[in-house]
Amino acid sequence: MNDAVLRATIEESIATKQRLLQHCLPSIRALCDRAIAVLKSGGKIMLCGNGGSSCDAAHAAGELVGWFEKKQRRAYAALALGHSVPNLTAIGNDAGYEHVFSREVQALGRPGDLLIGITTSGGSKNVVAAMQAAKQMGITTAVMCGEKRGAAVELADIAVQVPSANTARIQESHLVVVHLLCAAVEEAMPA
């Protein structure tokens, strides 16, 4: 990869984040506010996604349970769905991969919780199924996705749609949103 390609890739990443700032600030604020309200009322945040989005879900949960920037604070209730190998393989084998997140939502979710689905396409079947299960249970739903209007967006109470169709640029922006969410929670929650 030559310097021109490297430069163009970095410039597109910056441009995507500028569009995120211009177009998504209200939805990012809504996501942060809802997460704070859920945690303050004793609820939990569940996150799910596939591949890199699964890593983003685990990253967010880890920052909330552990800490983001404030080292001297209590742990916040958050978990990444699909990270228990026995659950993942049993549900995937017996019911189908499209049910790996929804089954965990049914087992662990309660009204007053928040489910955040992370899907660059907005249409990952297992994320959509999890959001459907959450809606049926009275759980608030949010999605972090790209500009494509997939089924997850239709099910979301809050949708942060990164204004890009490029998977890598969307994922880079999702990480920014994860960090903003964690910072907002730490700022608002009592130590």
C-alpha positions as CSV (number, residue, x, y, z in Angstrom):
1,M,0.0,0.0,0.0
2,N,1.6,3.3,-1.1
3,D,1.5,6.6,0.8
4,A,-1.3,8.0,-1.4
5,V,-3.6,5.1,-0.5
6,L,-2.7,5.4,3.2
7,R,-3.4,9.1,3.1
8,A,-6.7,8.6,1.3
9,T,-7.9,6.0,3.8
10,I,-7.0,8.2,6.8
11,E,-8.7,11.2,5.1
12,E,-11.9,9.1,4.5
13,S,-11.9,8.0,8.1
14,I,-11.7,11.6,9.2
15,A,-14.4,12.6,6.8
16,T,-16.7,9.9,8.1
17,K,-16.2,11.1,11.7
18,Q,-17.0,14.7,10.5
19,R,-20.2,13.4,9.0
20,L,-20.9,11.5,12.3
21,L,-20.5,14.8,14.2
22,Q,-22.7,16.7,11.7
23,H,-25.6,14.1,11.5
24,C,-25.5,11.8,14.5
25,L,-25.0,14.0,17.6
26,P,-28.7,13.9,18.6
27,S,-28.9,10.1,18.3
28,I,-25.6,9.7,20.1
29,R,-26.9,12.0,22.9
30,A,-30.2,10.0,23.1
31,L,-28.2,6.7,23.4
32,C,-26.0,8.1,26.2
33,D,-29.0,9.5,28.0
34,R,-30.9,6.3,27.8
35,A,-27.9,4.2,29.0
36,I,-27.5,6.5,32.0
37,A,-31.2,6.3,32.8
38,V,-31.2,2.5,32.6
39,L,-28.2,2.2,34.9
40,K,-29.5,4.7,37.4
41,S,-32.7,2.8,37.6
42,G,-30.9,-0.5,38.3
43,G,-31.2,-1.9,34.8
44,K,-28.4,-3.4,32.6
45,I,-27.0,-2.8,29.2
46,M,-26.8,-5.7,26.8
47,L,-24.8,-5.5,23.6
48,C,-24.5,-7.8,20.6
49,G,-23.0,-8.0,17.2
50,N,-21.0,-10.3,14.8
51,G,-17.3,-10.3,14.0
52,G,-15.8,-6.9,14.6
53,S,-19.1,-5.7,16.0
54,S,-19.0,-8.5,18.6
55,C,-15.6,-7.1,19.6
56,D,-17.1,-3.6,19.9
57,A,-19.9,-5.1,22.1
58,A,-17.3,-6.8,24.3
59,H,-15.2,-3.6,24.4
60,A,-18.2,-1.5,25.6
61,A,-19.2,-4.0,28.2
62,G,-15.6,-4.3,29.5
63,E,-15.3,-0.5,29.8
64,L,-18.6,-0.3,31.7
65,V,-18.0,-3.2,34.0
66,G,-14.3,-2.4,34.6
67,W,-13.7,1.3,33.9
68,F,-13.1,3.6,31.0
69,E,-11.2,6.6,32.4
70,K,-12.3,6.8,36.0
71,K,-10.5,4.1,37.9
72,Q,-12.2,4.7,41.3
73,R,-15.8,4.0,40.6
74,R,-18.3,1.2,41.0
75,A,-18.9,-1.3,38.2
76,Y,-21.9,-0.8,35.9
77,A,-24.1,-3.6,34.8
78,A,-23.3,-4.5,31.2
79,L,-22.7,-7.6,29.2
80,A,-21.8,-8.6,25.6
81,L,-24.1,-11.4,24.4
82,G,-22.7,-14.3,22.4
83,H,-19.4,-14.5,24.4
84,S,-20.3,-17.6,26.3
85,V,-19.0,-20.4,24.1
86,P,-21.3,-23.1,25.6
87,N,-24.3,-20.9,25.1
88,L,-23.2,-19.8,21.6
89,T,-22.6,-23.4,20.4
90,A,-25.6,-25.0,22.0
91,I,-28.0,-22.4,20.7
92,G,-26.4,-22.2,17.3
93,N,-26.4,-26.0,17.0
94,D,-29.9,-26.7,18.4
95,A,-31.9,-23.7,17.2
96,G,-29.8,-21.9,14.6
97,Y,-27.2,-19.1,14.6
98,E,-30.0,-16.5,14.1
99,H,-31.1,-17.2,17.7
100,V,-27.8,-16.9,19.6
101,F,-28.5,-13.4,20.8
102,S,-32.3,-13.5,21.2
103,R,-32.2,-16.6,23.4
104,E,-29.8,-14.8,25.8
105,V,-32.0,-11.7,25.7
106,Q,-34.9,-13.9,26.8
107,A,-32.9,-15.5,29.6
108,L,-31.1,-12.4,30.9
109,G,-33.1,-9.4,29.8
110,R,-35.7,-7.6,32.0
111,P,-38.0,-4.6,31.3
112,G,-36.0,-1.5,32.1
113,D,-32.8,-2.9,30.4
114,L,-31.2,-1.6,27.2
115,L,-30.2,-3.7,24.3
116,I,-27.7,-2.2,21.9
117,G,-27.4,-4.1,18.6
118,I,-24.2,-3.4,16.6
119,T,-24.5,-4.2,12.9
120,T,-22.7,-2.4,10.1
121,S,-25.4,-3.5,7.6
122,G,-28.3,-2.9,9.9
123,G,-29.7,-6.2,8.9
124,S,-27.8,-9.0,10.7
125,K,-30.5,-11.7,11.3
126,N,-29.4,-12.6,14.8
127,V,-29.2,-8.9,15.9
128,V,-32.6,-8.3,14.4
129,A,-34.0,-11.4,16.3
130,A,-32.5,-10.1,19.5
131,M,-34.1,-6.7,19.0
132,Q,-37.5,-8.4,18.3
133,A,-37.2,-10.4,21.5
134,A,-36.3,-7.3,23.4
135,K,-39.2,-5.3,22.1
136,Q,-41.6,-8.2,23.1
137,M,-40.2,-8.0,26.6
138,G,-40.4,-4.2,27.0
139,I,-36.7,-3.7,26.7
140,T,-35.5,-0.5,25.1
141,T,-33.7,-1.1,21.8
142,A,-30.9,0.8,20.2
143,V,-28.8,0.1,17.1
144,M,-25.4,1.3,15.9
145,C,-25.2,0.7,12.2
146,G,-24.2,2.3,8.8
147,E,-26.3,4.5,6.5
148,K,-28.2,1.5,5.0
149,R,-31.7,1.3,6.5
150,G,-31.9,-2.3,7.6
151,A,-34.5,-4.2,9.7
152,A,-32.6,-3.3,12.9
153,V,-33.2,0.4,12.3
154,E,-37.0,-0.2,12.1
155,L,-36.9,-2.0,15.5
156,A,-34.7,0.5,17.2
157,D,-36.0,3.1,19.7
158,I,-32.7,4.8,19.1
159,A,-30.6,4.5,15.9
160,V,-27.1,5.8,15.5
161,Q,-26.6,5.5,11.7
162,V,-23.0,6.3,10.7
163,P,-23.2,8.1,7.4
164,S,-21.1,5.7,5.4
165,A,-21.5,2.4,3.5
166,N,-17.9,1.3,4.1
167,T,-17.7,-1.4,6.8
168,A,-14.3,-0.3,8.1
169,R,-15.3,3.4,8.3
170,I,-18.5,2.4,10.1
171,Q,-16.7,0.2,12.6
172,E,-14.1,3.0,13.3
173,S,-17.0,5.4,14.0
174,H,-18.8,2.8,16.2
175,L,-15.7,2.7,18.4
176,V,-16.0,6.5,18.8
177,V,-19.6,6.1,19.8
178,V,-18.7,3.3,22.3
179,H,-16.1,5.6,23.9
180,L,-18.6,8.6,24.0
181,L,-21.1,6.3,25.7
182,C,-18.6,5.1,28.3
183,A,-17.4,8.6,29.0
184,A,-21.0,9.9,29.4
185,V,-21.9,7.1,31.7
186,E,-18.9,7.7,33.9
187,E,-19.6,11.4,34.0
188,A,-23.2,11.0,35.0
189,M,-23.2,8.1,37.4
190,P,-22.3,8.3,41.1
191,A,-18.9,6.9,42.0
